[in-house]
Amino acid sequence: QRSRVSRSSSAPQPSRRVTARTSPLARRRLSVSCRPRASAVLRASCAPLTLTAVATTESVTDGSSSLRRAAQENFIWMSVLASSGLLLAVSVNEILWYSAVGFETVDTVFTTILKIGVVVTTVVAFFFLYRYYDSQLAMMRAAGVGLSQGFWFLSMWEGGLLWWFLADLLTLIPMPFPFIHFTIEFNDIFHEDTPTVYTSDNLLMASMFLRVQFLPRLIAEIWCMHNSMAFVSAKINNVVIDTWFVIRALFIANFGTLCFLIFMSVLASAYIMLIFERPYPHVDQLAEYDNALYYTIITMTTVIESVRASKGAGERAYTCLPP
């Protein structure tokens, strides 16, 4: 009898877990009771993971963000100085034109001072351009890209920035220099007795409008400076945000930015037309900026048939409107 009791006590007893597995009603109750607990555990485990990932990304990108901000500030300063030099050069050109005797322009003390101001602003813009690309190289080195030491053509070539740097450098070089003045004559086949005379200031002034190409990049750098968290989100999603990515995004998403850039391009094109057409002695219609602006708009919109009929300011404004 004792052996029977010992055998019965040592026999495995059916546990509640096995019973619950075999009972459909108990299994349903167990799943319903455990479901909120599982979701709560999942949320509790995922929330710290997400916060940890963001914190890790921010800590990793902390050094690169400071370098990125330095590059943005340098480019903004460079663009502002380049634009200031352009405005000073426009002032020089207008003063020389309205103080000219006939078609001969002579430098004065005031125009010479303005030209020195153009040179000074451009030299400082060169300095900030150097710092901008130096910050770009530092960002690449911080990201683990193997580059040569220092700021040199080899390191720029390895980083893929050499051609951009040379293009920006050549954009800043043209400007009217003080104490340098020469003329170039072009003969007209229909009026060989009166050639068209262009000065060095005219040609260099027209070349300075290449600096307008800094404007879209300036808008993009300002946007990146005020939306620094976008780089953290892009780092998590493996998306590379650069200047040209932001420019394309702004063109697509922000119609006002596109209209502003087109408006500035029209203003610059009108003044370039004024520079080249004003010295021509046989056309007086393009001696003023409003006429050059009008002809630029009707050329871009191909509204050529209404040019002869439009004479007043109201008629010209109506002609420039889209159909």
ChimeraX attribute file (.defattr): number of C-alpha atoms within 10 A of each C-alpha:
attribute: neighborCount
match mode: 1-to-1
recipient: residues
	/A:1	6
	/A:2	7
	/A:3	8
	/A:4	9
	/A:5	10
	/A:6	10
	/A:7	11
	/A:8	11
	/A:9	10
	/A:10	9
	/A:11	9
	/A:12	8
	/A:13	8
	/A:14	8
	/A:15	8
	/A:16	10
	/A:17	11
	/A:18	9
	/A:19	12
	/A:20	15
	/A:21	13
	/A:22	11
	/A:23	11
	/A:24	11
	/A:25	10
	/A:26	15
	/A:27	15
	/A:28	13
	/A:29	11
	/A:30	13
	/A:31	11
	/A:32	11
	/A:33	11
	/A:34	12
	/A:35	11
	/A:36	11
	/A:37	11
	/A:38	12
	/A:39	11
	/A:40	12
	/A:41	12
	/A:42	11
	/A:43	12
	/A:44	11
	/A:45	11
	/A:46	12
	/A:47	12
	/A:48	11
	/A:49	12
	/A:50	11
	/A:51	11
	/A:52	12
	/A:53	13
	/A:54	16
	/A:55	13
	/A:56	12
	/A:57	16
	/A:58	19
	/A:59	12
	/A:60	15
	/A:61	18
	/A:62	13
	/A:63	13
	/A:64	20
	/A:65	19
	/A:66	13
	/A:67	21
	/A:68	22
	/A:69	16
	/A:70	18
	/A:71	23
	/A:72	22
	/A:73	18
	/A:74	22
	/A:75	24
	/A:76	23
	/A:77	18
	/A:78	27
	/A:79	22
	/A:80	17
	/A:81	21
	/A:82	25
	/A:83	22
	/A:84	17
	/A:85	28
	/A:86	25
	/A:87	14
	/A:88	19
	/A:89	27
	/A:90	19
	/A:91	15
	/A:92	23
	/A:93	18
	/A:94	13
	/A:95	16
	/A:96	18
	/A:97	19
	/A:98	11
	/A:99	14
	/A:100	13
	/A:101	10
	/A:102	10
	/A:103	17
	/A:104	14
	/A:105	18
	/A:106	12
	/A:107	17
	/A:108	13
	/A:109	8
	/A:110	11
	/A:111	20
	/A:112	16
	/A:113	13
	/A:114	21
	/A:115	24
	/A:116	18
	/A:117	18
	/A:118	25
	/A:119	21
	/A:120	14
	/A:121	20
	/A:122	23
	/A:123	18
	/A:124	15
	/A:125	26
	/A:126	19
	/A:127	13
	/A:128	21
	/A:129	23
	/A:130	18
	/A:131	19
	/A:132	24
	/A:133	20
	/A:134	21
	/A:135	22
	/A:136	21
	/A:137	26
	/A:138	19
	/A:139	19
	/A:140	16
	/A:141	16
	/A:142	15
	/A:143	13
	/A:144	8
	/A:145	13
	/A:146	12
	/A:147	17
	/A:148	16
	/A:149	10
	/A:150	12
	/A:151	16
	/A:152	11
	/A:153	15
	/A:154	14
	/A:155	18
	/A:156	21
	/A:157	14
	/A:158	14
	/A:159	17
	/A:160	12
	/A:161	15
	/A:162	16
	/A:163	12
	/A:164	12
	/A:165	18
	/A:166	11
	/A:167	10
	/A:168	16
	/A:169	15
	/A:170	12
	/A:171	19
	/A:172	22
	/A:173	15
	/A:174	20
	/A:175	24
	/A:176	28
	/A:177	18
	/A:178	17
	/A:179	10
	/A:180	9
	/A:181	13
	/A:182	9
	/A:183	13
	/A:184	11
	/A:185	11
	/A:186	12
	/A:187	12
	/A:188	12
	/A:189	8
	/A:190	7
	/A:191	11
	/A:192	10
	/A:193	9
	/A:194	14
	/A:195	16
	/A:196	20
	/A:197	17
	/A:198	20
	/A:199	17
	/A:200	16
	/A:201	25
	/A:202	21
	/A:203	18
	/A:204	16
	/A:205	22
	/A:206	24
	/A:207	17
	/A:208	24
	/A:209	21
	/A:210	16
	/A:211	18
	/A:212	18
	/A:213	14
	/A:214	18
	/A:215	16
	/A:216	20
	/A:217	18
	/A:218	20
	/A:219	18
	/A:220	20
	/A:221	24
	/A:222	14
	/A:223	16
	/A:224	20
	/A:225	17
	/A:226	9
	/A:227	11
	/A:228	13
	/A:229	13
	/A:230	13
	/A:231	20
	/A:232	20
	/A:233	14
	/A:234	12
	/A:235	17
	/A:236	12
	/A:237	9
	/A:238	10
	/A:239	12
	/A:240	9
	/A:241	13
	/A:242	12
	/A:243	16
	/A:244	13
	/A:245	11
	/A:246	18
	/A:247	21
	/A:248	13
	/A:249	12
	/A:250	18
	/A:251	15
	/A:252	11
	/A:253	11
	/A:254	12
	/A:255	10
	/A:256	11
	/A:257	16
	/A:258	15
	/A:259	12
	/A:260	12
	/A:261	17
	/A:262	12
	/A:263	12
	/A:264	13
	/A:265	14
	/A:266	17
	/A:267	16
	/A:268	18
	/A:269	18
	/A:270	21
	/A:271	21
	/A:272	22
	/A:273	18
	/A:274	21
	/A:275	24
	/A:276	17
	/A:277	19
	/A:278	21
	/A:279	22
	/A:280	19
	/A:281	15
	/A:282	11
	/A:283	10
	/A:284	12
	/A:285	13
	/A:286	21
	/A:287	19
	/A:288	13
	/A:289	18
	/A:290	15
	/A:291	15
	/A:292	22
	/A:293	21
	/A:294	19
	/A:295	21
	/A:296	22
	/A:297	18
	/A:298	18
	/A:299	12
	/A:300	11
	/A:301	13
	/A:302	11
	/A:303	16
	/A:304	12
	/A:305	10
	/A:306	14
	/A:307	14
	/A:308	7
	/A:309	10
	/A:310	14
	/A:311	10
	/A:312	9
	/A:313	11
	/A:314	9
	/A:315	13
	/A:316	18
	/A:317	11
	/A:318	12
	/A:319	21
	/A:320	19
	/A:321	11
	/A:322	7
	/A:323	6
